[in-house]
Amino acid sequence: MNHPIQLLRTETFSKKWPLDQEISAASATQPSHNFLKNPSGQYLYVYLTRFVMALSEQHFGCPFSELSVLDWGCGKGQVSKLMRDLGPKHLESCDVLSDKDDSSFGQETPILEQFNIQVTPLKHEYILPYSDASFDVLLSVGVLEHVPNERASLLEITRVLKPGGLFFCFFLPTNLSWTQKLAHLRGNYYHDRFYNESSVRELIASVGLELVDVWYRQLFPKNSVHYPNFRLFERIDQFMTENTLLRYFATNVEFVSVKPCSKT
């Protein structure tokens, strides 16, 4: 591996970042938040948000404190909390206005409430209530695969990004994922749309975004399994998804893309 962005990603993912004890404590009151008390479950969000900061600073050539960020579909709020603690110039959190339990407005949200994170309600299935070129960075963490019209949503994401802005998309379920196949055998169809590297490339190209980096991640389950040494299991997991063909059976395919400066 010699691509500088891939090297930055590998380095950031492999560092021993501290867990967020405030998130752990706030999550203790809700069974639906148990995965955030589990070190292996929370750690995914910790190093992903650290990667967002590291790559953003490298890409824009300025401190993270000068950048504006949108957490699109913030859900329980753990990503917004982690991002806010990294100190962007402005952080906006939004979610679809729904009574479903995967929306910020359809579930108990102790993290949002305890840390006073305001969430903008999205009243349309894809139109965003923001002006053109509003954000330097936009995050989708387990969101894009659930929207009714992914291309329309991506066009809106492209619109609200500034020229040169970064779109980070994490937790896209893969079409060969063994954990997804097992979930379906158990009758869990939470994900009904799946992706691979090829479909990611086609999708983002169709809306005028340019791919910066794409990778497979998370071969082992993390949310419900308590590993005796979660960082060791994470290192093994990342080695296997980076260096073996088992990566195609991982849970997620993820990517970073950029809005070209020539686009409006």
PASEBA-1860 file (N, C-alpha, C; in nm, 3 decimals):
! residues 264
1> MNHPIQLL> 0.085/-0.120/0.000/0.000/0.000/0.000/0.088/0.124/0.000 ~ 0.069/0.211/-0.101/0.152/0.332/-0.106/0.071/0.459/-0.128 ~ -0.060/0.445/-0.139/-0.144/0.562/-0.157/-0.144/0.641/-0.026 ~ -0.112/0.772/-0.031/-0.099/0.849/0.094/-0.227/0.852/0.177 ~ -0.343/0.855/0.113/-0.468/0.858/0.189/-0.495/0.722/0.253 ~ -0.465/0.615/0.180/-0.479/0.481/0.239/-0.384/0.464/0.357 ~ -0.266/0.518/0.345/-0.169/0.510/0.455/-0.221/0.588/0.576 ~ -0.277/0.706/0.551/-0.333/0.785/0.660/-0.448/0.711/0.728
9> RTETFSKK> -0.535/0.649/0.647/-0.647/0.573/0.703/-0.596/0.456/0.788 ~ -0.503/0.379/0.735/-0.450/0.265/0.810/-0.385/0.309/0.940 ~ -0.309/0.417/0.933/-0.242/0.469/1.053/-0.345/0.517/1.156 ~ -0.447/0.589/1.111/-0.547/0.642/1.203/-0.629/0.531/1.266 ~ -0.669/0.432/1.185/-0.749/0.321/1.236/-0.672/0.239/1.338 ~ -0.541/0.232/1.325/-0.462/0.142/1.411/-0.412/0.207/1.540 ~ -0.432/0.337/1.555/-0.388/0.403/1.678/-0.477/0.362/1.798 ~ -0.422/0.373/1.916/-0.495/0.338/2.038/-0.567/0.461/2.092
17> WPLDQEIS> -0.677/0.494/2.029/-0.754/0.610/2.072/-0.831/0.576/2.200 ~ -0.849/0.674/2.289/-0.927/0.648/2.411/-1.075/0.639/2.380 ~ -1.145/0.554/2.453/-1.290/0.548/2.443/-1.349/0.674/2.507 ~ -1.470/0.706/2.469/-1.540/0.822/2.525/-1.623/0.776/2.644 ~ -1.574/0.802/2.763/-1.642/0.755/2.884/-1.773/0.829/2.907 ~ -1.784/0.951/2.855/-1.911/1.024/2.868/-2.021/0.955/2.787 ~ -1.987/0.908/2.668/-2.084/0.834/2.588/-2.121/0.704/2.656 ~ -2.021/0.635/2.711/-2.048/0.509/2.783/-2.145/0.532/2.898
25> AASATQPS> -2.122/0.638/2.976/-2.207/0.666/3.091/-2.348/0.706/3.048 ~ -2.358/0.791/2.946/-2.489/0.834/2.899/-2.568/0.718/2.841 ~ -2.499/0.622/2.782/-2.566/0.508/2.719/-2.615/0.404/2.819 ~ -2.568/0.414/2.942/-2.600/0.312/3.042/-2.749/0.308/3.076 ~ -2.822/0.414/3.045/-2.963/0.421/3.083/-3.057/0.358/2.981 ~ -3.005/0.324/2.862/-3.092/0.276/2.755/-3.042/0.143/2.698 ~ -3.121/0.037/2.706/-3.080/-0.091/2.645/-3.048/-0.079/2.496 ~ -3.117/0.011/2.425/-3.091/0.028/2.283/-2.953/0.087/2.254
33> HNFLKNPS> -2.888/0.140/2.359/-2.756/0.199/2.344/-2.645/0.107/2.396 ~ -2.678/-0.020/2.424/-2.579/-0.110/2.484/-2.452/-0.124/2.401 ~ -2.465/-0.115/2.269/-2.348/-0.131/2.183/-2.246/-0.020/2.206 ~ -2.290/0.094/2.258/-2.197/0.204/2.285/-2.126/0.188/2.419 ~ -2.180/0.102/2.506/-2.109/0.067/2.630/-2.006/-0.041/2.604 ~ -2.027/-0.118/2.498/-1.934/-0.224/2.461/-1.813/-0.161/2.393 ~ -1.692/-0.177/2.448/-1.575/-0.112/2.388/-1.557/-0.140/2.239 ~ -1.578/-0.264/2.196/-1.558/-0.295/2.054/-1.662/-0.228/1.967
41> GQYLYVYL> -1.783/-0.205/2.021/-1.886/-0.137/1.946/-1.863/0.013/1.937 ~ -1.826/0.075/2.047/-1.803/0.219/2.047/-1.678/0.257/1.969 ~ -1.577/0.170/1.974/-1.447/0.206/1.918/-1.455/0.232/1.767 ~ -1.548/0.168/1.698/-1.566/0.192/1.555/-1.588/0.340/1.527 ~ -1.673/0.401/1.607/-1.706/0.542/1.588/-1.590/0.632/1.629 ~ -1.515/0.589/1.729/-1.402/0.670/1.776/-1.298/0.686/1.666 ~ -1.252/0.575/1.608/-1.145/0.591/1.510/-1.196/0.643/1.376 ~ -1.322/0.619/1.343/-1.376/0.676/1.220/-1.382/0.828/1.227
49> TRFVMALS> -1.427/0.881/1.340/-1.433/1.027/1.352/-1.293/1.088/1.359 ~ -1.199/1.017/1.418/-1.060/1.064/1.416/-1.006/1.069/1.273 ~ -1.045/0.971/1.193/-1.004/0.968/1.053/-1.065/1.086/0.977 ~ -1.190/1.117/1.006/-1.254/1.233/0.943/-1.172/1.358/0.970 ~ -1.132/1.379/1.094/-1.053/1.498/1.126/-0.918/1.495/1.056 ~ -0.847/1.381/1.063/-0.713/1.372/1.006/-0.714/1.396/0.855 ~ -0.807/1.331/0.785/-0.811/1.348/0.640/-0.859/1.487/0.602 ~ -0.954/1.542/0.677/-1.003/1.676/0.648/-0.891/1.779/0.661
57> EQHFGCPF> -0.813/1.768/0.767/-0.703/1.863/0.786/-0.599/1.849/0.676 ~ -0.572/1.726/0.634/-0.476/1.705/0.526/-0.531/1.758/0.394 ~ -0.657/1.731/0.368/-0.719/1.771/0.241/-0.731/1.922/0.227 ~ -0.779/1.988/0.333/-0.802/2.132/0.326/-0.679/2.214/0.362 ~ -0.580/2.151/0.426/-0.459/2.223/0.463/-0.482/2.326/0.571 ~ -0.576/2.295/0.663/-0.605/2.388/0.772/-0.651/2.309/0.893 ~ -0.653/2.370/1.012/-0.702/2.300/1.131/-0.850/2.265/1.119 ~ -0.890/2.159/1.186/-1.030/2.117/1.187/-1.119/2.227/1.243
65> SELSVLDW> -1.064/2.312/1.327/-1.140/2.420/1.389/-1.186/2.525/1.289 ~ -1.142/2.516/1.163/-1.184/2.612/1.060/-1.289/2.554/0.966 ~ -1.335/2.431/0.994/-1.422/2.362/0.901/-1.564/2.344/0.955 ~ -1.660/2.342/0.864/-1.800/2.318/0.900/-1.837/2.175/0.863 ~ -1.916/2.109/0.951/-1.944/1.967/0.937/-2.094/1.943/0.952 ~ -2.149/1.853/0.869/-2.287/1.809/0.881/-2.289/1.660/0.910 ~ -2.351/1.622/1.023/-2.377/1.481/1.055/-2.517/1.451/1.005 ~ -2.525/1.388/0.890/-2.651/1.363/0.819/-2.712/1.232/0.869
73> GCGKGQVS> -2.828/1.245/0.938/-2.891/1.127/0.997/-2.821/1.087/1.125 ~ -2.825/1.175/1.225/-2.740/1.159/1.343/-2.790/1.054/1.443 ~ -2.914/1.009/1.432/-2.961/0.899/1.515/-2.946/0.923/1.663 ~ -2.874/0.834/1.729/-2.856/0.841/1.874/-2.763/0.954/1.916 ~ -2.683/1.004/1.824/-2.601/1.122/1.853/-2.457/1.095/1.889 ~ -2.413/0.969/1.889/-2.276/0.942/1.930/-2.174/1.002/1.834 ~ -2.204/1.001/1.704/-2.111/1.059/1.607/-2.105/1.211/1.623 ~ -2.221/1.273/1.641/-2.223/1.418/1.662/-2.144/1.457/1.786
81> KLMRDLGP> -2.159/1.379/1.892/-2.087/1.409/2.016/-1.937/1.396/1.995 ~ -1.893/1.288/1.931/-1.751/1.269/1.906/-1.696/1.377/1.813 ~ -1.772/1.412/1.710/-1.727/1.516/1.618/-1.719/1.651/1.688 ~ -1.818/1.683/1.768/-1.816/1.811/1.836/-1.696/1.824/1.927 ~ -1.661/1.715/1.993/-1.545/1.718/2.083/-1.414/1.738/2.009 ~ -1.412/1.710/1.879/-1.291/1.734/1.799/-1.278/1.880/1.757 ~ -1.381/1.960/1.781/-1.370/2.105/1.770/-1.380/2.165/1.633 ~ -1.478/2.124/1.548/-1.495/2.194/1.420/-1.548/2.335/1.442
89> KHLESCDV> -1.535/2.417/1.340/-1.586/2.554/1.348/-1.736/2.553/1.371 ~ -1.805/2.464/1.300/-1.951/2.451/1.315/-1.991/2.307/1.290 ~ -2.076/2.254/1.376/-2.130/2.120/1.358/-2.281/2.128/1.351 ~ -2.337/2.076/1.246/-2.482/2.069/1.230/-2.522/1.922/1.233 ~ -2.626/1.890/1.310/-2.679/1.754/1.316/-2.822/1.756/1.265 ~ -2.858/1.656/1.186/-2.994/1.651/1.133/-3.040/1.506/1.127 ~ -3.172/1.486/1.122/-3.228/1.352/1.106/-3.371/1.365/1.054 ~ -3.416/1.257/0.991/-3.550/1.256/0.936/-3.653/1.266/1.049
97> LSDKDDSS> -3.755/1.345/1.030/-3.861/1.360/1.129/-3.954/1.240/1.118 ~ -3.938/1.146/1.209/-4.009/1.018/1.201/-4.026/0.960/1.340 ~ -4.130/0.877/1.356/-4.148/0.808/1.483/-4.082/0.670/1.483 ~ -4.007/0.637/1.378/-3.935/0.511/1.375/-3.817/0.514/1.472 ~ -3.781/0.397/1.525/-3.680/0.395/1.631/-3.536/0.410/1.581 ~ -3.517/0.431/1.451/-3.382/0.463/1.404/-3.366/0.613/1.377 ~ -3.469/0.691/1.408/-3.462/0.837/1.396/-3.437/0.899/1.533 ~ -3.370/1.014/1.533/-3.350/1.087/1.659/-3.483/1.124/1.723
105> FGQETPIL> -3.590/1.135/1.643/-3.719/1.181/1.693/-3.813/1.066/1.729 ~ -3.767/0.941/1.710/-3.852/0.828/1.739/-3.797/0.737/1.847 ~ -3.700/0.782/1.923/-3.636/0.700/2.026/-3.585/0.788/2.140 ~ -3.550/0.724/2.250/-3.485/0.795/2.359/-3.342/0.830/2.316 ~ -3.301/0.953/2.342/-3.170/0.999/2.296/-3.093/1.067/2.410 ~ -3.047/0.988/2.508/-2.976/1.048/2.622/-2.849/1.122/2.584 ~ -2.780/1.079/2.478/-2.657/1.148/2.439/-2.690/1.287/2.386 ~ -2.788/1.296/2.299/-2.828/1.426/2.246/-2.874/1.519/2.356
113> EQFNIQVT> -2.951/1.464/2.449/-3.008/1.548/2.554/-2.901/1.589/2.656 ~ -2.820/1.496/2.700/-2.721/1.526/2.803/-2.618/1.627/2.755 ~ -2.581/1.619/2.627/-2.477/1.708/2.576/-2.535/1.821/2.490 ~ -2.666/1.840/2.500/-2.734/1.954/2.439/-2.701/1.968/2.291 ~ -2.713/1.856/2.219/-2.690/1.856/2.075/-2.824/1.877/2.005 ~ -2.837/1.988/1.937/-2.961/2.020/1.868/-2.966/1.948/1.733 ~ -3.083/1.895/1.702/-3.101/1.818/1.578/-3.205/1.887/1.490 ~ -3.167/1.918/1.368/-3.260/1.977/1.272/-3.347/1.867/1.212
121> PLKHEYIL> -3.481/1.881/1.221/-3.569/1.778/1.163/-3.576/1.791/1.011 ~ -3.562/1.678/0.943/-3.574/1.673/0.797/-3.716/1.630/0.763 ~ -3.792/1.717/0.700/-3.933/1.691/0.674/-3.958/1.637/0.534 ~ -3.855/1.628/0.454/-3.865/1.572/0.319/-3.775/1.450/0.311 ~ -3.810/1.355/0.226/-3.734/1.230/0.223/-3.593/1.246/0.168 ~ -3.565/1.358/0.098/-3.426/1.378/0.056/-3.383/1.525/0.050 ~ -3.475/1.620/0.039/-3.434/1.761/0.032/-3.381/1.808/0.167 ~ -3.265/1.873/0.166/-3.201/1.922/0.287/-3.227/2.072/0.304
129> PYSDASFD> -3.255/2.118/0.426/-3.290/2.258/0.449/-3.167/2.348/0.465 ~ -3.071/2.333/0.375/-2.948/2.411/0.382/-2.920/2.474/0.246 ~ -2.851/2.585/0.248/-2.815/2.655/0.125/-2.708/2.577/0.049 ~ -2.694/2.611/-0.078/-2.587/2.553/-0.158/-2.452/2.583/-0.093 ~ -2.361/2.486/-0.105/-2.222/2.504/-0.060/-2.213/2.550/0.085 ~ -2.283/2.480/0.174/-2.287/2.519/0.316/-2.179/2.452/0.400 ~ -2.131/2.333/0.360/-2.046/2.253/0.448/-1.917/2.209/0.379 ~ -1.811/2.206/0.460/-1.684/2.151/0.412/-1.684/1.999/0.415
137> VLLSVGVL> -1.750/1.943/0.517/-1.747/1.798/0.541/-1.888/1.750/0.569 ~ -1.925/1.638/0.512/-2.055/1.576/0.539/-2.034/1.428/0.568 ~ -2.100/1.379/0.673/-2.087/1.239/0.714/-2.219/1.165/0.699 ~ -2.211/1.044/0.646/-2.321/0.948/0.650/-2.271/0.826/0.723 ~ -2.326/0.800/0.841/-2.283/0.684/0.922/-2.402/0.591/0.937 ~ -2.411/0.493/0.849/-2.523/0.400/0.852/-2.654/0.462/0.809 ~ -2.650/0.553/0.712/-2.770/0.626/0.670/-2.805/0.602/0.523 ~ -2.708/0.615/0.434/-2.736/0.613/0.291/-2.812/0.488/0.247
145> EHVPNERA> -2.781/0.374/0.308/-2.845/0.248/0.268/-2.992/0.240/0.305 ~ -3.042/0.336/0.384/-3.181/0.334/0.429/-3.271/0.437/0.360 ~ -3.213/0.531/0.289/-3.296/0.639/0.232/-3.380/0.585/0.116 ~ -3.498/0.643/0.092/-3.585/0.594/-0.015/-3.526/0.610/-0.154 ~ -3.452/0.718/-0.175/-3.396/0.747/-0.307/-3.250/0.788/-0.289 ~ -3.160/0.692/-0.304/-3.020/0.719/-0.271/-2.957/0.821/-0.367 ~ -2.993/0.816/-0.494/-2.933/0.910/-0.588/-2.982/1.053/-0.560 ~ -3.111/1.069/-0.532/-3.163/1.203/-0.499/-3.098/1.256/-0.372
153> SLLEITRV> -3.077/1.169/-0.274/-3.010/1.210/-0.150/-2.867/1.251/-0.178 ~ -2.798/1.176/-0.263/-2.660/1.209/-0.295/-2.649/1.340/-0.374 ~ -2.747/1.367/-0.458/-2.748/1.495/-0.529/-2.764/1.612/-0.431 ~ -2.847/1.594/-0.328/-2.861/1.697/-0.225/-2.732/1.713/-0.143 ~ -2.671/1.600/-0.111/-2.543/1.606/-0.040/-2.440/1.683/-0.122 ~ -2.435/1.654/-0.251/-2.342/1.725/-0.340/-2.374/1.874/-0.343 ~ -2.501/1.907/-0.345/-2.541/2.048/-0.350/-2.496/2.125/-0.228 ~ -2.513/2.069/-0.109/-2.482/2.144/0.014/-2.333/2.140/0.048
161> LKPGGLFF> -2.256/2.055/-0.019/-2.111/2.057/0.001/-2.049/2.175/-0.073 ~ -1.948/2.234/-0.013/-1.871/2.336/-0.083/-1.786/2.269/-0.191 ~ -1.753/2.341/-0.297/-1.657/2.286/-0.394/-1.528/2.244/-0.322 ~ -1.485/2.123/-0.348/-1.370/2.070/-0.276/-1.407/2.003/-0.145 ~ -1.537/2.003/-0.110/-1.581/1.943/0.015/-1.577/1.791/0.013 ~ -1.568/1.731/0.131/-1.554/1.586/0.146/-1.684/1.523/0.195 ~ -1.719/1.410/0.134/-1.831/1.330/0.179/-1.777/1.195/0.227 ~ -1.793/1.169/0.358/-1.752/1.043/0.419/-1.875/0.954/0.435
169> CFFLPTNL> -1.870/0.833/0.383/-1.983/0.741/0.393/-1.936/0.612/0.458 ~ -1.986/0.586/0.579/-1.946/0.470/0.657/-2.064/0.374/0.678 ~ -2.032/0.246/0.698/-2.129/0.143/0.737/-2.222/0.099/0.624 ~ -2.181/0.113/0.498/-2.264/0.059/0.390/-2.255/-0.094/0.393 ~ -2.368/-0.165/0.402/-2.363/-0.311/0.410/-2.320/-0.372/0.276 ~ -2.237/-0.474/0.280/-2.185/-0.534/0.158/-2.272/-0.651/0.112 ~ -2.267/-0.677/-0.018/-2.354/-0.780/-0.075/-2.307/-0.922/-0.041 ~ -2.181/-0.940/0.001/-2.132/-1.073/0.036/-2.110/-1.089/0.187
177> SWTQKLAH> -2.153/-0.993/0.265/-2.130/-0.996/0.409/-2.188/-1.121/0.475 ~ -2.103/-1.194/0.548/-2.153/-1.314/0.615/-2.243/-1.277/0.732 ~ -2.218/-1.164/0.796/-2.303/-1.124/0.909/-2.442/-1.082/0.859 ~ -2.449/-1.020/0.741/-2.578/-0.984/0.685/-2.657/-1.108/0.643 ~ -2.588/-1.206/0.586/-2.654/-1.332/0.548/-2.711/-1.401/0.671 ~ -2.633/-1.400/0.779/-2.680/-1.462/0.903/-2.801/-1.388/0.959 ~ -2.797/-1.255/0.950/-2.911/-1.176/0.998/-3.037/-1.210/0.920 ~ -3.025/-1.227/0.791/-3.142/-1.261/0.710/-3.196/-1.399/0.744
185> LRGNYYHD> -3.105/-1.492/0.772/-3.151/-1.626/0.813/-3.230/-1.620/0.943 ~ -3.198/-1.522/1.026/-3.268/-1.505/1.153/-3.394/-1.420/1.139 ~ -3.424/-1.377/1.015/-3.543/-1.298/0.993/-3.525/-1.149/1.011 ~ -3.400/-1.103/1.022/-3.371/-0.961/1.040/-3.337/-0.901/0.903 ~ -3.430/-0.819/0.852/-3.411/-0.757/0.721/-3.395/-0.606/0.734 ~ -3.323/-0.563/0.838/-3.300/-0.420/0.860/-3.230/-0.358/0.739 ~ -3.141/-0.435/0.676/-3.077/-0.390/0.552/-3.133/-0.471/0.435 ~ -3.185/-0.402/0.338/-3.234/-0.470/0.218/-3.166/-0.419/0.091
193> RFYNESSV> -3.067/-0.331/0.107/-2.991/-0.279/-0.007/-2.843/-0.296/0.025 ~ -2.768/-0.353/-0.070/-2.629/-0.389/-0.042/-2.537/-0.333/-0.150 ~ -2.409/-0.325/-0.118/-2.313/-0.253/-0.201/-2.182/-0.332/-0.212 ~ -2.103/-0.293/-0.311/-1.964/-0.336/-0.319/-1.885/-0.221/-0.378 ~ -1.755/-0.241/-0.398/-1.672/-0.131/-0.446/-1.718/-0.082/-0.582 ~ -1.756/-0.173/-0.669/-1.800/-0.134/-0.803/-1.927/-0.050/-0.800 ~ -2.025/-0.092/-0.721/-2.151/-0.017/-0.715/-2.131/0.119/-0.649 ~ -2.038/0.129/-0.553/-2.005/0.258/-0.492/-1.950/0.352/-0.598
201> RELIASVG> -1.856/0.304/-0.678/-1.796/0.388/-0.781/-1.901/0.439/-0.879 ~ -1.991/0.352/-0.922/-2.095/0.391/-1.016/-2.190/0.494/-0.955 ~ -2.226/0.472/-0.830/-2.323/0.559/-0.764/-2.270/0.700/-0.747 ~ -2.149/0.713/-0.696/-2.098/0.849/-0.670/-2.062/0.920/-0.800 ~ -2.018/0.845/-0.901/-1.990/0.907/-1.030/-2.117/0.963/-1.093 ~ -2.231/0.900/-1.066/-2.357/0.943/-1.126/-2.405/1.077/-1.074 ~ -2.351/1.123/-0.962/-2.392/1.252/-0.906/-2.279/1.355/-0.912 ~ -2.171/1.320/-0.980/-2.064/1.417/-0.999/-1.960/1.423/-0.890
209> LELVDVWY> -1.964/1.329/-0.795/-1.860/1.322/-0.694/-1.742/1.240/-0.746 ~ -1.624/1.264/-0.689/-1.505/1.190/-0.728/-1.455/1.107/-0.610 ~ -1.423/0.982/-0.636/-1.378/0.893/-0.529/-1.239/0.931/-0.481 ~ -1.224/0.935/-0.350/-1.094/0.961/-0.288/-1.034/0.831/-0.233 ~ -1.118/0.750/-0.168/-1.071/0.625/-0.107/-1.192/0.535/-0.085 ~ -1.173/0.404/-0.100/-1.279/0.307/-0.073/-1.215/0.185/-0.011 ~ -1.284/0.123/0.086/-1.226/0.009/0.155/-1.337/-0.077/0.215 ~ -1.302/-0.202/0.247/-1.391/-0.293/0.320/-1.347/-0.295/0.466
217> RQLFPKNS> -1.445/-0.314/0.556/-1.412/-0.308/0.699/-1.511/-0.392/0.780 ~ -1.464/-0.438/0.891/-1.545/-0.507/0.992/-1.585/-0.647/0.947 ~ -1.489/-0.738/0.956/-1.516/-0.878/0.927/-1.583/-0.947/1.046 ~ -1.542/-0.909/1.166/-1.598/-0.967/1.288/-1.711/-0.879/1.342 ~ -1.813/-0.939/1.403/-1.918/-0.858/1.469/-1.860/-0.782/1.587 ~ -1.908/-0.661/1.609/-1.853/-0.577/1.715/-1.957/-0.534/1.818 ~ -2.080/-0.508/1.776/-2.178/-0.450/1.867/-2.219/-0.542/1.980 ~ -2.236/-0.670/1.951/-2.294/-0.762/2.049/-2.192/-0.855/2.113
225> VHYPNFRL> -2.066/-0.851/2.067/-1.963/-0.941/2.119/-1.866/-0.862/2.205 ~ -1.840/-0.912/2.324/-1.743/-0.848/2.415/-1.612/-0.925/2.406 ~ -1.517/-0.869/2.332/-1.388/-0.934/2.316/-1.299/-0.905/2.437 ~ -1.221/-1.004/2.483/-1.135/-0.981/2.600/-1.032/-0.871/2.576 ~ -0.987/-0.855/2.452/-0.895/-0.746/2.416/-0.944/-0.688/2.284 ~ -1.032/-0.588/2.293/-1.101/-0.541/2.173/-1.005/-0.477/2.074 ~ -0.898/-0.414/2.120/-0.803/-0.353/2.027/-0.725/-0.458/1.949 ~ -0.693/-0.571/2.013/-0.625/-0.679/1.942/-0.716/-0.736/1.834
233> FERIDQFM> -0.843/-0.761/1.867/-0.936/-0.811/1.768/-0.956/-0.710/1.654 ~ -0.954/-0.582/1.689/-0.968/-0.480/1.586/-0.848/-0.482/1.491 ~ -0.728/-0.498/1.546/-0.609/-0.504/1.460/-0.613/-0.626/1.368 ~ -0.656/-0.740/1.422/-0.667/-0.861/1.340/-0.771/-0.841/1.230 ~ -0.883/-0.784/1.268/-0.990/-0.757/1.173/-0.939/-0.669/1.060 ~ -0.873/-0.560/1.093/-0.826/-0.467/0.992/-0.719/-0.529/0.904 ~ -0.632/-0.611/0.962/-0.530/-0.679/0.881/-0.597/-0.769/0.777 ~ -0.698/-0.842/0.819/-0.764/-0.936/0.729/-0.841/-0.864/0.619
241> TENTLLRY> -0.904/-0.752/0.651/-0.981/-0.680/0.549/-0.891/-0.598/0.457 ~ -0.769/-0.569/0.499/-0.675/-0.497/0.413/-0.591/-0.590/0.328 ~ -0.563/-0.712/0.377/-0.460/-0.794/0.315/-0.505/-0.931/0.265 ~ -0.631/-0.968/0.285/-0.678/-1.098/0.239/-0.809/-1.083/0.161 ~ -0.843/-1.186/0.087/-0.968/-1.185/0.011/-1.091/-1.195/0.100 ~ -1.070/-1.222/0.227/-1.183/-1.224/0.320/-1.250/-1.088/0.333 ~ -1.181/-0.984/0.287/-1.242/-0.849/0.294/-1.376/-0.843/0.223 ~ -1.395/-0.922/0.118/-1.521/-0.917/0.043/-1.639/-0.971/0.123
249> FATNVEFV> -1.609/-1.042/0.233/-1.714/-1.096/0.319/-1.735/-1.009/0.443 ~ -1.667/-0.894/0.448/-1.680/-0.803/0.561/-1.819/-0.740/0.565 ~ -1.852/-0.682/0.677/-1.985/-0.623/0.695/-2.004/-0.497/0.613 ~ -1.900/-0.415/0.604/-1.915/-0.282/0.545/-1.818/-0.257/0.430 ~ -1.865/-0.178/0.334/-1.778/-0.110/0.240/-1.797/0.039/0.266 ~ -1.688/0.114/0.267/-1.692/0.255/0.306/-1.609/0.337/0.209 ~ -1.638/0.467/0.202/-1.564/0.549/0.106/-1.560/0.694/0.149 ~ -1.469/0.765/0.086/-1.462/0.911/0.094/-1.463/0.963/-0.048
257> SVKPCSKT> -1.542/1.066/-0.073/-1.545/1.128/-0.205/-1.535/1.279/-0.189 ~ -1.508/1.345/-0.300/-1.489/1.490/-0.299/-1.576/1.553/-0.407 ~ -1.629/1.671/-0.377/-1.702/1.749/-0.477/-1.600/1.829/-0.557 ~ -1.590/1.806/-0.685/-1.490/1.878/-0.764/-1.509/2.029/-0.756 ~ -1.401/2.100/-0.758/-1.408/2.247/-0.746/-1.474/2.311/-0.867 ~ -1.477/2.239/-0.979/-1.538/2.295/-1.099/-1.688/2.282/-1.100 ~ -1.744/2.199/-1.003/-1.888/2.178/-0.999/-1.955/2.283/-0.911 ~ -2.080/2.313/-0.939/-2.156/2.407/-0.856/-2.277/2.337/-0.799
END
